[in-house]
Amino acid sequence: MNPPRHAFIRTCLASQPDASRGKKLSYLDVGCGGGIFAESAARLGNTERVLGIDASDEVLAVARRHARRDPGVKGRLEYRKCTVEELAAGQEKINGEEEIERRFDVVSVFEVVEHVDEPSLFLDKCAMLVKPGGWLVLSTIARTWVSWFTTNLMAEDVLGIVPKGTHTWEKYINEEELKGYFANRGGWNSPLAQGVVYVPGLGWKEVPGSEKLGNYFFGVRKDGP
């Protein structure tokens, strides 16, 4: 899913009339796993730094081992064992310009929020780490009968592509719910959503309107310069 991830982020960044051309970007990848997105983001020419965080020693060992094979990311990619709550708590102790500098232009949360018990509290912490004018970008799954059929019944029960119990349908979040969450919080603008569908033999493809059915990307911009 990496190519559509990057395509969606480019769409978010380009959607603003004040988009800075040639600006070096900082990324925070929450729940980075084995580093699939974080490492690819560190390779981009307009990337200043990438921090990938995860609570699992095992997956971080995989990410670090793979990153050592790519000299192009040296000095621009860091992995850290911590939760977003711990990282946000560290931010709360800093005041002024230094606090802003320790935030990120893009905070990515891919395939994480549908596994969280309290998504609103989790997103509150993620939001703290976005710079003014920066983007919070995530991917998740809409709570529909289609998503239950594809992720719970077919992927887990019938095909066994993922371990049984990986997905909890009741935790899926619809696009309208995310829009409402950020509208109620205030301080956010320009919400964007893009549905993606897995096509056998071709991979994940953008399909307009499919955000109402299953997997989708969602991005929102924090108010600021």
C-alpha angles and dihedrals in degrees: 000000000000099000094055090043091058092041091054093049090051089051091052093048094045094048093078121083089214094053108147113236115221094006116152110237133214120213134199114194109197114205090010095176112184092353100257094144099026094056093046090050090051090057094059116108094230095052120112099179142342127206117193118193131190137157094226121090090195098059093040089055088056091048094049093045092052093045091055088064092059113066089183092076097048111128093010102068128064131173122203132183106231143099125254088247090059092047092049091048088058090052092053090064093059125079136196129000094345089062092054092048090055091056124085139243091221125026110189124197108180121183093342112098094066088063096051122102095212107029096174093057091044093051090047089061093045090050092055090063097056118099118233104275091020130118136246107206126184143163125215143141130272116237101242138126088255092058091047090052095048102037105028106028104029104027096041110022104030109025100023092217090145129025116275111263095030092119130047109197094203090062094057114114127215123224092244090056092054091048090051093048094055093041090055093047093052126208095082134099146171101041113196131187132188126183121218130195129196110238113194110243093011104057128219115351132185111250115181112231096019090106084083091060113036141323117023145158122236128192133180131179125227115231114258145087 
